[in-house]
């Protein structure tokens, strides 16, 4: 059972807030995923984004070093994505076949 008493809240530095906000603005990144990764509530991240936009959080975000993907890696990623799409399609077809064959109304035919 939880203890009664004052809630403990985490304090984050302005630099941390700015860095997380910067990551959340990157292309293809979801706010919910960033919040989950940094163990903060998505509502809090949205609030920080608003505060940064209004200029209420001073400072600068840390420079993020993101490696550039190589051409070979991009080709391999496209190939894997195609394979995943094919396997997903196959799985959906198998699910439909199982549902079709296990439907009791379809077992008896009048032909």
Buried (B, 14 or more C-beta within 10 A) or exposed (E): EEEEEEEEEEEBEBBBBBBBBBBBEEEEEEBEEBBEEBEBEBEBBBEBBEBBEEEEBEEEBEEEEEEEEEEEEEEEEEEEEEEEEEEEEEEEEEEEEEEEEEEEEEEEEEE
